[in-house]
Amino acid sequence: MLHLSAALAGAVQGDHDGARAHGAEAAGIAARLGERPDSFELFGPANVNVWRASLAVEAGNADEALTYAGAVEPRELASGNRRAALRLEKARAYAMLGRDADAVRELRQAERLSPAQVRHHPLIREMVTHMLSRARREAGSRDLRGMAWRMNII
């Protein structure tokens, strides 16, 4: 978890290579330990890949984020909040690629798992606002407008 925390700090400071190195170190440790739902902070390969997906999104690497997210078996994540976090990172990556329908599908799945986490997350609210603005030019989707309404954006 210290490596993941250091990776997050690096990403916030714009040191994406350092963040990637700490993420890789955490992944190596997690691979040796395996999935252990009783471990501190749910540390294991699946959760590390959720973190790595998040770090890749922060670095602007949507395809890399989707690769990490795709390597996660959601049932290996010990909580609904972590499964929702996985969906949120996939949504962010899809939105970066302009694949709004896929992003909305992931948001809806995340919302089923953890409504408050989705509706009150500042980055997700910003993403939905941006997608809604883009969708208005293209007539928008009912699901996206519903998501924005539940977030009190419209």
C-alpha positions as CSV (number, residue, x, y, z in Angstrom):
1,M,0.0,0.0,0.0
2,L,3.0,2.3,0.6
3,H,4.0,1.8,-3.0
4,L,0.5,2.6,-4.2
5,S,0.3,5.7,-2.0
6,A,3.7,6.8,-3.4
7,A,2.4,6.1,-7.0
8,L,-0.6,8.3,-6.3
9,A,1.6,11.1,-4.9
10,G,3.8,10.9,-8.0
11,A,0.8,11.0,-10.3
12,V,-0.5,14.1,-8.5
13,Q,2.9,15.8,-8.9
14,G,3.0,14.8,-12.6
15,D,5.7,12.2,-12.1
16,H,3.9,9.5,-14.2
17,D,7.1,7.4,-14.7
18,G,7.7,7.3,-11.0
19,A,4.0,6.5,-10.4
20,R,4.3,3.7,-13.0
21,A,7.4,2.3,-11.2
22,H,5.7,2.3,-7.8
23,G,2.6,0.6,-9.3
24,A,4.8,-2.1,-10.9
25,E,6.6,-2.7,-7.6
26,A,3.2,-3.0,-5.8
27,A,2.0,-5.4,-8.5
28,G,5.1,-7.6,-8.0
29,I,4.5,-7.8,-4.3
30,A,0.8,-8.5,-4.8
31,A,1.6,-11.3,-7.2
32,R,3.8,-13.0,-4.6
33,L,1.1,-12.6,-1.9
34,G,-1.9,-13.5,-4.0
35,E,-5.5,-12.4,-3.3
36,R,-6.0,-12.1,0.4
37,P,-9.3,-10.4,1.3
38,D,-8.2,-10.2,5.0
39,S,-5.1,-8.2,4.1
40,F,-4.6,-4.6,5.0
41,E,-6.5,-2.3,2.7
42,L,-7.6,-5.3,0.6
43,F,-4.1,-5.5,-0.9
44,G,-3.9,-8.0,-3.7
45,P,-3.4,-8.3,-7.5
46,A,-6.9,-7.3,-8.3
47,N,-6.9,-4.1,-6.2
48,V,-3.5,-3.2,-7.4
49,N,-4.7,-3.3,-11.0
50,V,-7.6,-1.0,-10.0
51,W,-5.0,1.5,-8.7
52,R,-2.9,1.1,-11.8
53,A,-5.9,1.8,-14.0
54,S,-6.5,4.9,-12.0
55,L,-2.9,6.0,-12.3
56,A,-3.0,5.4,-16.1
57,V,-6.1,7.5,-16.4
58,E,-4.4,10.3,-14.5
59,A,-1.4,10.0,-16.9
60,G,-3.8,10.3,-19.8
61,N,-3.3,6.7,-21.0
62,A,-6.8,5.5,-21.5
63,D,-5.8,2.3,-23.4
64,E,-3.4,1.3,-20.6
65,A,-6.1,2.0,-18.0
66,L,-8.5,-0.3,-19.9
67,T,-5.8,-3.0,-20.1
68,Y,-5.2,-2.9,-16.3
69,A,-9.0,-2.8,-15.6
70,G,-9.5,-5.7,-18.0
71,A,-7.1,-7.8,-16.0
72,V,-9.3,-7.6,-12.9
73,E,-11.8,-10.2,-12.1
74,P,-14.4,-8.1,-10.2
75,R,-15.3,-11.0,-7.9
76,E,-11.7,-10.9,-6.5
77,L,-12.4,-7.3,-5.2
78,A,-13.5,-7.7,-1.6
79,S,-16.0,-4.8,-1.5
80,G,-18.7,-3.2,-3.6
81,N,-16.9,0.1,-3.3
82,R,-13.8,-1.4,-5.0
83,R,-15.9,-3.0,-7.7
84,A,-17.5,0.4,-8.2
85,A,-14.1,2.1,-8.3
86,L,-13.0,-0.3,-11.1
87,R,-16.1,0.6,-13.1
88,L,-15.4,4.3,-12.5
89,E,-11.9,4.1,-13.9
90,K,-13.2,2.2,-16.9
91,A,-15.8,4.9,-17.4
92,R,-13.1,7.6,-17.2
93,A,-10.9,5.8,-19.7
94,Y,-13.8,5.3,-22.1
95,A,-14.8,9.0,-21.8
96,M,-11.2,10.0,-22.6
97,L,-11.5,8.0,-25.8
98,G,-14.8,9.6,-26.7
99,R,-16.7,6.3,-26.1
100,D,-19.4,7.9,-24.1
101,A,-21.9,5.1,-24.5
102,D,-19.4,2.7,-23.0
103,A,-18.6,5.3,-20.2
104,V,-22.3,5.6,-19.3
105,R,-22.7,1.8,-19.2
106,E,-19.8,1.6,-16.7
107,L,-21.2,4.5,-14.7
108,R,-24.6,2.8,-14.4
109,Q,-23.0,-0.4,-13.2
110,A,-20.9,1.6,-10.7
111,E,-24.0,3.4,-9.5
112,R,-25.8,0.1,-8.8
113,L,-22.8,-0.9,-6.6
114,S,-22.2,2.4,-4.8
115,P,-24.7,5.2,-5.7
116,A,-23.1,7.8,-3.3
117,Q,-19.6,7.1,-4.5
118,V,-20.7,7.8,-8.1
119,R,-23.0,10.7,-7.5
120,H,-20.7,12.7,-5.3
121,H,-17.2,12.0,-6.8
122,P,-15.9,15.4,-8.1
123,L,-14.0,13.9,-11.0
124,I,-17.0,11.8,-12.1
125,R,-19.3,14.8,-11.8
126,E,-16.9,16.8,-14.0
127,M,-16.7,14.0,-16.5
128,V,-20.5,13.6,-16.7
129,T,-20.9,17.4,-17.1
130,H,-18.3,17.3,-20.0
131,M,-20.0,14.3,-21.6
132,L,-23.4,16.0,-21.3
133,S,-22.1,19.1,-23.0
134,R,-20.7,17.0,-25.8
135,A,-23.9,14.9,-26.0
136,R,-26.1,18.0,-26.3
137,R,-24.4,18.7,-29.6
138,E,-25.3,15.2,-30.7
139,A,-28.7,14.9,-29.1
140,G,-27.4,13.1,-26.0
141,S,-28.5,9.8,-24.5
142,R,-31.3,9.2,-22.1
143,D,-29.0,7.3,-19.7
144,L,-26.5,10.1,-19.6
145,R,-29.2,12.7,-18.9
146,G,-30.6,10.4,-16.2
147,M,-27.2,10.1,-14.6
148,A,-26.7,13.9,-14.7
149,W,-30.2,14.4,-13.2
150,R,-29.4,12.0,-10.3
151,M,-26.2,14.0,-9.7
152,N,-28.1,17.3,-9.6
153,I,-26.1,18.6,-12.6
154,I,-29.3,19.3,-14.6
